[in-house]
Amino acid sequence: MTRIRFEFGALTLDAELFDTPTAQAIAAALPISSSALTWGEEVYFEVPVNAAREKDARAVVTPGEIAYWPDGHAIALGFGRTPISRGDETRLASPCNIFGKVIGDVKTLAR
């Protein structure tokens, strides 16, 4: 598996990419620099990648899964509830391509 690193100021998160078309497109675009935004307990940022929605795309993710949001050309890292979550789920704005997972505790993004 390919490994990448997210750097948010003093906070870093390592991750492993899955073998998917989206992961390959993201890896080919590295390094990427972008401004991070939050939406509830989700950090997302625009990337210069235009990948189609994959057939197994989904909106409800497990904290630590790394998602590509085709509607916004962004990477999304959900670590808890968003404004549209039901119960304790982590629900992204619309179906996303899951292309990797964080190694370690994604909840450190709450800082």
Residue, then its C-alpha position, 0 to 999 in steps of 0.5 A: m500500500t502507498r503511504i501518504r502524510f497529511e500536515f495540518g500545521a503542527l498536527t500530522l496524520d499518516a495514511e495508507l491508500f487503497d488500490t482504487p482509481t481515486a487513490q491512484a489519481i490522488a497519489a499522482a497529484l501529490p504533493i498538494s497544498s490546500s486550505a482546510l475547512t471544517w463542517g461539524e467534525e469533518v475536515y475537508f480541502e479542495v484538491p486538483v483531482n477530478a475523479a468520477r464517483e465510484k460504484d461503491a461510493r457512500a456518505v456514511v463513513t467510519p472515522g479514519e476512512i479517507a474520502y474523495w468528494p466528487d461533488g466538490h473535488a475535495i478530500a474529506l476526513g470525517f472524525g465524528r458527527t456532521p450537521i446531517s449525521r443521524g445518531d452517532e454516525t459520520r455522514l458526509a455531504s453526499p456519497c464519496n469514494i473511500f480511497g484510504k485510511v488514517i493510521g492512528d487516531v483521526k480524532t486528533l483533528a478535533r484540535 
